[in-house]
Amino acid sequence: MANESTLSRDELDDRIAILRDNIRQLTEQAAASLGAADEDRTSDRIAEQSEELQRLIKQRDALGKK
């Protein structure tokens, strides 16, 4: 994985798009899941992806302020 501090705005935008798609897919998987263990695991993954998404959005927004 590249050092996030060296990513360009375009690279950050790409990673943000990927994370948003991952969250969408995980949400669809959670909706289709029948087992509580699967649901918990998917929920944890969604939370992790959401945290990463917010971190990258903040980093991207900081680029615009410089």
C-alpha positions in Angstrom: 0.0 0.0 0.0 1.3 3.4 -0.9 2.0 6.0 1.8 -1.3 8.0 2.0 0.6 11.2 2.6 2.1 10.9 -0.9 -1.1 10.1 -2.8 -2.3 12.7 -5.3 -5.9 14.0 -5.3 -6.7 11.7 -8.2 -5.3 8.7 -6.3 -7.3 9.6 -3.2 -10.5 10.0 -5.3 -9.9 6.5 -6.8 -9.4 5.0 -3.4 -12.5 6.8 -2.0 -14.5 5.4 -4.9 -13.2 1.9 -4.2 -14.1 2.2 -0.6 -17.6 3.4 -1.4 -18.1 0.5 -3.7 -16.8 -1.9 -1.1 -19.3 -0.5 1.5 -22.1 -0.9 -1.0 -21.2 -4.5 -1.7 -20.8 -5.3 2.0 -24.2 -3.8 2.6 -25.7 -6.0 -0.1 -24.0 -9.0 1.4 -25.4 -8.1 4.9 -28.9 -7.9 3.5 -28.6 -11.3 1.9 -26.9 -12.9 5.0 -28.9 -15.2 7.2 -26.4 -16.0 9.9 -25.7 -13.8 12.9 -21.9 -14.5 12.7 -21.8 -13.5 9.1 -23.8 -10.4 9.9 -21.4 -9.4 12.7 -18.4 -10.0 10.5 -19.9 -7.9 7.7 -20.9 -5.2 10.1 -17.3 -5.0 11.4 -16.0 -4.8 7.8 -18.4 -2.0 6.9 -17.3 -0.1 10.0 -13.6 -0.5 9.1 -14.2 0.5 5.5 -16.3 3.5 6.6 -13.5 4.7 9.0 -11.0 4.4 6.2 -13.3 6.3 3.8 -13.7 9.2 6.3 -9.9 9.3 6.9 -9.2 9.5 3.1 -12.0 12.1 2.6 -10.4 14.3 5.3 -7.0 13.8 3.7 -8.3 14.7 0.2 -10.1 17.8 1.6 -6.9 19.0 3.3 -5.2 19.0 -0.1 -7.7 21.5 -1.4 -7.0 23.8 1.5 -3.3 24.1 0.8 
